Amino acid sequence: MATKRTVIVTGFEPFGDHTVNASWVAVQELERLGLGQSVDLYVCEVPVEYQAVQSLLPSLWKQHQPQLVVHVGVSGIATTVTLEKCGHNHGYKRVDNCSFCPDSQCCMDGGPDCIDSVIDMDLVCKRVNSSRLGVAVSVSKDAGRYLCDYTYYTSLYLGKGRSAFVHVPPLEKPYSAQDLGRALQAVVGEMLELVGQSEDDDHDHHHCSHQHHQHAH
């Protein structure tokens, strides 16, 4: 019997014109659907605030020790469910819900410019699109340099790439909450499968480099 795997899926609170944030609605719908018996799903609503993200994400990773963290955000320009391949460190000039913006305009001082997910988003996209779900999925390399991108980069940094970001369109443009929930269920299911494979491949390597780093004086 395989041990249960833990997955965290987050959505965002309302901001700007998005008085209802489709990402959190979709995540709540996913919670209702679940990810099957072998997965412990934990969901969380993330504030649209840089500083809140900086304090919340490390505690989520530490407390739950998840195999995978998937962040979901809304994009006013998206018309498909969009899988983001990478997070970016620099270019955060837009103020958040507290009218705050990082002085450095970056996530992580000294961090790499861009961090890729360990998950092959093209493969996830292809698999879900061929499953006749009725919701179109696409792939992107630009999560937008706002809280979505900022959260994704931070999570990729903390989780050594075991994170994913999904942009959803606003509700009914064209998909309902139920459609988006089903799409998230399919997408996260495929991601979990791929993360399981990459863990088997990389586990020793990551473990060693991490331990070495911890004990370096």
Residue pairs with C-beta under 8 A, 6 or more apart in sequence:
2 38
4 38
4 39
4 40
5 38
5 39
5 40
5 67
5 68
5 192
5 196
6 39
6 40
6 42
6 64
6 65
6 66
6 67
7 35
7 39
7 40
7 41
7 42
7 66
7 67
7 68
7 69
7 70
7 188
7 192
8 41
8 42
8 43
8 44
8 60
8 64
8 66
8 68
8 69
8 70
9 27
9 30
9 31
9 41
9 42
9 43
9 44
9 69
9 70
9 71
9 72
9 184
9 188
10 27
10 43
10 44
10 45
10 46
10 60
10 69
10 70
10 71
10 72
10 151
11 21
11 23
11 24
11 25
11 26
11 27
11 28
11 43
11 45
11 46
11 72
11 73
12 21
12 23
12 24
12 45
12 46
12 47
12 48
12 72
12 73
12 74
12 147
12 148
13 21
13 24
13 45
13 46
13 47
13 48
13 97
14 20
14 21
14 48
15 21
15 48
15 96
15 97
15 147
17 76
18 74
18 76
18 170
20 171
21 74
22 74
22 168
22 169
22 170
22 171
22 177
22 180
23 72
23 73
23 74
23 168
24 45
24 72
25 171
25 177
25 180
26 72
26 168
26 177
26 180
26 181
26 183
26 184
27 43
27 45
27 72
27 184
28 43
28 181
29 177
29 178
29 180
29 181
29 182
29 184
30 41
30 43
30 181
30 184
30 185
30 188
31 41
31 43
32 181
33 181
33 182
33 185
34 41
34 185
35 41
35 185
35 188
35 189
35 192
36 189
39 192
42 64
42 66
44 56
44 60
46 52
46 53
46 56
46 71
46 147
46 151
47 53
47 56
47 97
48 96
48 97
48 147
49 96
49 97
49 98
49 100
49 147
50 92
50 96
50 100
50 101
50 102
50 147
50 150
51 98
51 100
53 147
53 150
53 151
53 154
54 154
57 151
57 154
57 155
57 158
58 158
60 66
60 69
61 69
61 155
61 158
61 159
66 159
66 162
67 162
67 192
67 195
67 196
67 199
68 162
68 163
68 164
68 188
68 191
68 192
68 195
69 155
69 159
69 162
69 163
69 164
70 163
70 164
70 165
70 166
70 184
70 187
70 188
70 191
71 148
71 151
71 152
71 155
71 163
71 164
71 165
71 166
72 165
72 166
72 167
72 168
72 184
73 143
73 147
73 148
73 151
73 165
73 166
73 167
73 168
74 167
74 168
74 169
74 170
75 82
75 144
75 148
75 167
75 168
75 169
76 170
78 167
78 168
78 169
79 136
79 169
79 173
79 174
80 135
80 136
80 137
80 138
80 169
81 135
81 136
81 137
81 138
81 166
81 167
81 168
81 169
81 175
81 180
81 183
81 184
81 187
82 137
82 138
82 139
82 140
82 166
82 167
82 168
83 121
83 124
83 125
83 137
83 138
83 139
83 140
83 164
83 165
83 166
83 187
84 117
84 121
84 139
84 140
84 141
84 142
84 143
84 148
84 149
84 152
84 164
84 165
84 166
84 167
85 116
85 117
85 121
85 139
85 140
85 141
86 114
86 115
86 116
86 117
86 141
86 143
86 152
86 156
87 107
87 114
87 115
87 143
87 149
87 150
87 152
87 153
87 154
87 155
87 156
87 157
87 165
88 113
88 114
88 142
88 143
88 145
88 149
88 153
89 106
89 107
89 108
89 111
89 112
89 113
89 114
89 115
89 153
90 105
90 106
90 113
91 105
91 106
91 145
92 101
92 102
92 105
92 106
92 107
92 145
92 146
92 149
92 150
93 101
93 105
93 145
94 101
94 145
94 146
95 101
96 147
107 150
107 153
107 154
107 157
108 153
108 154
108 157
111 153
111 157
115 153
115 156
115 157
115 161
116 156
116 161
117 156
117 161
117 162
117 163
117 164
117 165
118 160
118 161
118 162
118 194
118 195
118 198
118 202
119 164
119 191
119 194
119 195
119 198
120 194
121 139
121 164
122 139
123 190
123 194
124 137
124 187
124 190
124 191
124 194
125 137
125 138
125 139
127 190
128 137
128 183
128 186
128 187
128 190
129 136
129 137
131 186
133 182
133 183
133 186
134 179
135 175
135 179
135 180
135 182
135 183
137 183
137 187
140 167
142 149
143 149
143 152
143 165
143 167
144 167
148 165
148 167
149 165
151 165
152 163
152 165
155 163
155 165
156 163
160 206
160 210
162 195
162 198
162 199
164 188
164 191
166 184
166 187
168 175
168 180
168 183
168 184
169 175
171 177
171 180
175 183
